[in-house]
Amino acid sequence: THQSVRMIGSFSMAAAGIDAPLEIIKLRPNKYLFRTSMGQLGEILSGYDGQTAWAIQPGQGPLILEGEQAAQIAEQGDFFGDLHDTTKFTSMETVEQTDFEGRRAYKVKLTRRNGTVVHEYFDMETGLSAGGSASLSTPVGTMEMVTVLSDYREFGGMRVATRVVQKNPQFEVVLSIISVEYDTIDPSAVALPESVKALVKP
C-alpha cells in the first residue's frame, strides 16, 4: 500500500577518505532519486522520472544517461524491484548452496528479458537476501559489482537491510541506513532538475 519511501543515512568510501550524508527516494511505481554530498566539491545526484535517467556529478555537470547506464538507474527506480516480478525475467534458477560473505546461502541465477544475468544469494538460515553480483556498465567500462546486505531492521512493518556494501575491483562503498520513512514524499522531490530538463530533447 505504500506510495513512497525515503531513506536517510551515510555514504562512505574509505579509499578516498569520503564519509558523506545520503538520501534515497523512491516514488511508486518507478521514480527515483539518489543524493549525496561531497562537501566543497558539491553534490552527486542521479535519478529517474519514469522516462529519463540522469546524473549530476562535480566537475561534469548534468548528463542524460543512455543504454545500460540508463537501464541500471531505471532498475533502481522500480518500487517493487526487490520482489522480483517474474514477468521481467525469462528464468529464475537455484544454482547451488554455497558460502557468500561468511554465510551459507542459496545462489539464484536470474536472467532478465534483455538477456542480462544477475546472481542473488539468500541466507539459508533467515531466508533474507544476503546480496548479489552483476556486471555493471560504468563511464570507465564494464565491471563486476558484488553487493552485500546485512543488519536488517524493521521500519513501518518492513524489514530493510541497513548496511549495504558495494564492492568492485577498484573500490568499496558502504551505505548505512539510519531511518526509513514511508508516504512522506511529494512528487516534486523526484522531478527532473532544471539543468537536466534543458538537455532533454523535445
N, C-alpha and C positions, 0 to 999 in steps of 0.2 A: 504493500500500500504506500510505501514511501515515494515521494516525488523528487527529493534531492538529498544529497549528503555533502557535508563539508568536514574535511579532516585537517586538523592543525597539528604541527609537530616540528621536527627539525630535519635538516638535510646536511649530512657530513661526508667529507671526502678527506680522510686523514693524509693521504699522499700529497694533497695540495694545501693542507692546513685550513680547510674550509669547514665551518660549522655555522649553518645559516637557518633562519626560520623557514618553514614550509607550509604551504596551503594547497590542498587538492579539493576541487569542487566538481561534482557530477550532478547533472540535471537530467532527469528521465525524459526521453529514452536514450539520448546519445550525445549530450553536450558535456564539455569537459574543460577544465582549466587547471593548469599546474603553475604554481608561483613560488619562487624562492629568491632571496636577496643576497647579492654578493657584496654588500656594504657599499663602499665608494665606487665599486665597479658598476653597480646598478642591478636591476632585476633580471632574472631569467624567467621567461614566460613561454608556455606553449598551450595550445588549446584546439578545440574542435567545436564548431557551432552547429553541427549536423550536416554541413556541406563542405566547409573549408577548414583544412588543417593548417596551422600556422605556428610560428615561433618567433620570439624576440630574444636576442642574446646581446650582452655587452660587446661593443665593437663590431657587431654585424648589422644591427637594426632589424626591422621586421622582414620576415620571409614567409611566402606561401609554400607549404610543403606539398610534394607530389610523389607519386609512385609508392614504393614500400614505406617510406618515412610517413607519408600521409596515412597509409593504411594502419600503421602502428599506433599513431595518435588517435585515429578513429576507433581502434580497438580499445584503447584506454577509456574512451568516452562511453562505451557500451555499459549502461547502468546495470545490466544483468549479466555482464561478461563472466563473472565468477561462477555462474550457474551452468555454463557450457550448454547453451541452446543447441540441441542435436541437429537442428536444421542448418546450422552453419558449418557442419563438419561432414566429411564423406565417410569417416570411420573413427572409432574410438576403441582402442585395444589395450588391455592389460598385458604388458610385455613380460614382466618378471617381478619377483620380490628381491629387493636389493638394499644396500646401505646408501643413504643420502644425508650428508652432513651430520653423521653420527646417529642417525635414526633408521630403523628398519622401515621400509616403505614399499608400497606398490608403485611401480613405474608404469605410467599410462601414456601410450602414444596417441596423439590427437592430430588428425590430418584435416586441415581446413579445405574449404571448397576451392580456394585459389591454389591448392597444391602444397602450401607451406606446412611444415610439420613442427609441432612443439611436443615436449615431453613434460608431464606433470607428475609429481611424486606425492602420494598420500600416506601419511603416517599410519602404520599398521595398528598402532595402539589406540589412537584417537579418531582416526578416520578423516582428520582435517588435512587440508593441503599443506605440505611441507615446503613447497616451492616448485620450480620448474626450470627448464632450459630451452633456449631457442636461438636461432641465428637472426640477428637484427641488422638492418641497414642503417648506417650512420654516415655523416659527411665525410668520414675518413675511410669508408669501406665497410664490408660486412664483418661482424664479429660475433662470437658465441657469448651469449649472456646467460648466467646462472642466477636465479632469484631464490633466496632462502627466506621463508616465512616462519615467524615464531612469536612467542609472547602474546598469545590470543587473550583478548579481554572482551567483556560484554558491554555494549553501548546500545541502549534502547532496545534490548532483547535480541541484538545481533552480535555474533562473535566476530571480532576483527583482529587480524594479525597486526600488532602494534610495533613490530620490528621487521623491517624489510631490508635485506642485504642484497644488493645487485653487484655481481662480480663479472668482470670481463678481463681479457688478458692485459689491459693497460692500467686499470684502477678498480677500486671498490667503493661503492656508495652505500651509505646506511641511511634509511629513512626511519625515523622514530615518531610514532603517532601518539600524541598526548590526549587529544579529545576528538570525538566524532559527534556531529550534530546532524539530525535529520529534519528535513522540511523547514529550513530557515532561509533558503536561498531565493532571491529574486532573479528572474531570467536575465536581467541586465548584467548580472555578475559574470555570465559566460558569453556575452555578446562580443563580436569582433572589435578589438581596439581600433580607434580611428586610423592609426598608422597602417594597420593591416587592411582595413576597408579600402584604402587608397590603392592597394595593389591588386584588388580583386577585379578581374576583367568582367565587363557587363555581359 
